[in-house]
Amino acid sequence: MVADTRSIVDLRLYASVKDLLGKDRIDVDWTDNMTAGDVRKKLCESFPILSVANAQFTISVNRRAVGDRELIQKTDELAILPPISGG
């Protein structure tokens, strides 16, 4: 039996993104030099409905909203947040 050597990160989903996908977390394959933009791309490939909302969700790393160039570490806490509006 061969051990599963892939690395994954847990991606938490909130609010409308959670409702849209019908789940509150997703495992994403992690690779060296992976960026938040790579996570966005993987999500849109795995869940095409998110492509429509591509520019409308924010990726959070360790509870901080980041841009697509942010490097992701295997131990990071990732989340997808819908657009936030207020007044």
C-alpha positions as CSV (number, residue, x, y, z in Angstrom):
1,M,0.0,0.0,0.0
2,V,1.3,3.4,-1.0
3,A,0.9,6.3,1.4
4,D,-0.9,9.4,0.2
5,T,1.8,12.0,0.0
6,R,-0.2,14.9,-1.4
7,S,-0.4,18.0,0.7
8,I,-3.7,19.7,1.3
9,V,-4.9,22.9,2.9
10,D,-8.4,23.3,4.4
11,L,-10.3,26.1,2.8
12,R,-13.3,27.5,4.8
13,L,-16.3,28.9,3.0
14,Y,-18.6,31.6,4.4
15,A,-22.0,33.2,3.8
16,S,-23.2,33.2,0.1
17,V,-20.2,31.2,-1.1
18,K,-21.0,28.5,1.5
19,D,-24.7,28.6,0.4
20,L,-23.7,28.5,-3.3
21,L,-21.5,25.4,-3.0
22,G,-23.6,23.7,-0.3
23,K,-20.6,23.1,2.0
24,D,-18.6,24.9,4.6
25,R,-15.1,23.7,3.7
26,I,-13.1,22.3,0.9
27,D,-9.7,20.6,0.7
28,V,-7.4,22.1,-1.8
29,D,-4.2,20.4,-3.1
30,W,-1.2,22.5,-1.9
31,T,2.0,22.9,-3.9
32,D,5.3,24.8,-3.3
33,N,5.1,28.4,-4.3
34,M,1.3,28.3,-4.5
35,T,-0.4,31.7,-4.4
36,A,-3.9,32.9,-3.4
37,G,-4.4,33.4,-7.2
38,D,-3.7,29.7,-7.7
39,V,-6.3,28.9,-5.1
40,R,-8.8,31.1,-6.9
41,K,-8.0,29.4,-10.2
42,K,-8.4,25.9,-8.7
43,L,-11.7,26.9,-7.1
44,C,-13.1,28.2,-10.4
45,E,-12.0,25.1,-12.2
46,S,-13.5,22.8,-9.6
47,F,-16.6,24.9,-9.2
48,P,-17.4,26.7,-12.5
49,I,-20.3,28.5,-10.8
50,L,-17.6,30.5,-9.0
51,S,-16.2,31.8,-12.3
52,V,-19.2,34.1,-12.5
53,A,-18.3,35.5,-9.1
54,N,-14.5,35.3,-9.7
55,A,-13.7,38.9,-8.9
56,Q,-16.4,39.0,-6.2
57,F,-14.9,36.8,-3.6
58,T,-12.0,37.5,-1.3
59,I,-9.3,35.0,-0.2
60,S,-8.3,35.3,3.4
61,V,-5.0,33.9,4.7
62,N,-4.7,33.7,8.5
63,R,-7.7,36.0,8.9
64,R,-6.3,38.7,6.6
65,A,-7.7,39.5,3.2
66,V,-4.9,39.1,0.6
67,G,-4.2,39.7,-3.0
68,D,-3.7,37.0,-5.6
69,R,0.1,37.2,-5.4
70,E,0.2,36.2,-1.7
71,L,2.1,33.0,-1.1
72,I,0.3,30.2,0.7
73,Q,2.0,28.0,3.2
74,K,0.7,24.5,4.0
75,T,-0.1,25.6,7.6
76,D,-2.0,28.7,6.7
77,E,-5.7,29.1,7.6
78,L,-7.6,29.9,4.3
79,A,-11.1,31.2,3.9
80,I,-13.2,32.5,1.0
81,L,-15.3,35.5,1.9
82,P,-18.1,36.9,-0.2
83,P,-18.2,40.7,-1.0
84,I,-18.9,42.7,2.0
85,S,-21.0,45.8,1.8
86,G,-22.2,48.1,4.5
87,G,-23.2,51.6,5.2
